[in-house]
Each structure stands twice: as C-alpha cells, then as structure tokens.
Amino acid sequence: MTIADRIRNRRVELGLSVDDLANLLQKNRATVYRYESNYIKSYSPDVLESLAKALQTTPAYFYGYDEENEGSEIDPEIHIVSGMMETMTKEQKQQVIDLVRILMKK
C-alpha cells in the first residue's frame, strides 16, 4: 500500500470528503487529489505532519507503521529520511552521510 493509498483510506475511514480534508489542510481540492493519486513520489516532512494532524494519526502511519508493526526492525524515521534523500543531489546525499558519521562518533 502506498502513502497515497493510506491518505485516501484514512480520509474515508474518518468520513471526510476531499473538500473536508482540503479545508483542514488549508489547501485546494486539487492538492488533496494529488496527495491521493500516487502523483507525488516523495512527501516532505511538513506535508506528512499536516496530513497526520488533519487525519488524526502520525506521519509514521503513512509509511505503514501502526500498532501491528510496532515491533518492526526499521524505525519510521529512517523511512522519512530516505524519502527526503530521494530528492537530493548526490553531493547533498554525501553531506548527510558525512554528518551522520560525525554524529555517530559522539
């Protein structure tokens, strides 16, 4: 299941229309349709945070982490960082890796 599927499913589960969610997010309905259509390949943390608040869940939910998956070996934060890195240049990715290495030494 994709992030877009989870957004749509959660909206429907809460009984919200596309317009309802658009109003909660202070966006237009076309934006919500884009969120729900798999058109967007990488969601910013700010967008996921706003969606999570409007849909009464957590950003981790959109990556498939819920009560059933609490014991999963991979933290949701890793998926968030991975999603962010998809839009970075090779140089930016290397900077992130270098920074993590520095932090690991502390």
N, C-alpha and C positions, 0 to 999 in steps of 0.2 A: 504494500500500500504506500502511495506517495504522500508527500506533505500536502499536496493539493487535495488528495482524497480525504485526508484526515481533517483538513479545514472544512471541506464541504460536509463530511459526515458529522462533525461536531456541531456545525451550524444547524443542520437538520435535526440532530438529536435534541438541541435546545429549543427547537421550534421557531427558529429565526428565519426570516426571509433574507434574500440578498440585500434588499434595501435596509432592513433592520441592522444587519452587520455593517453595511456601509455607513450608516448613521453613527453607530457605536465607534467606528474607526475614524469618523470624520473624513471619509473618502467617498468617491462616487462609486456607483454600482459596477462600472466597467473595471475598476481596480479590483473589486471583490471577485468578479468573474475571472480576471487574470490570475488571482491567487488560487482559484479553484480549478483552473483549466490545464495545469501542467505546463503553462506557457513560461512560467518563471522557473528557472533551473536552480537558482541559489537565492535564498531569502536572507535579508540582512537580519542581524540580531534584534534591531529595533522593530522591524516588521513583525517578527515572531513574537516579540514581547507584547506588542499591541494586540496582535491576534489572540494570544494566550489570555490576556486580560479580558478582552471582549467575549471570548468563548469560554471563560471560567475554567481555564486549565493552565498548563505550564508549557513553556517552549519545548521542553523535553518530550512532551506528548506528540508533537508534530514529527519527531524522529522515531516514534514507535515505543517510547518508554512510558509505561504506565505501571499500575500495581502488579500486573502479571510479569513484567520484565524487570522488577526491582533488583533481582539478583544477577542481572546481566553483567558480563565482564567488562564491557566498554561503557565508559561514562558518557552521558548525553553531551557534556561539554566538549568532548572530543569530536562529536559529530558537528557541533556548532562551529568549532574552529575549522574543521575540514570543509564545511560549506563556505565559510568566509574565504578560505585559501583558494577555492576554485576560481575566484575572480581576480586573484593576484597575479602579478608578473612573476617570472622565475626569480628575479632579483628580490622581490618582496618576500617570496616564499623562503628564500635562503636567509633573509634577515630574521624571519620568525624562527627558523630552526636555530640560528645562532643565538637568539635571545633565550630560547628555551634551554639551550645548553648552558648558558650563563646562569640561568635561574636554578638549574639542576645542581650546580656546583655549590650553591649557598646552603 
